[in-house]
């Protein structure tokens, strides 16, 4: 689905601990689980949470679920883009 917008993803999920020593200016969390379970960023940089619905919890037909994933993906791109442009 990311390839639909020109992003080739070949990564893996990573722990925040892998990045604690990296000097970020801004750390953005998008998962409400991260906001609830990791409310403090102990590394360098300002932390901002921008919440989105969990598309993995979407129900309905395959097309309806896919539409939810696409909507969340597009909302993330728009809202994070706005955040970065205003920083």
ABEGO torsion letter per residue (X at the ends): XAAAAGBBBABBBBBAAAAAABBBABBBBABAAAAAABABBABBEBBBBBBBBBAAABBEBAAAAAAAAAAAAAAAAAAAAAAAAAX
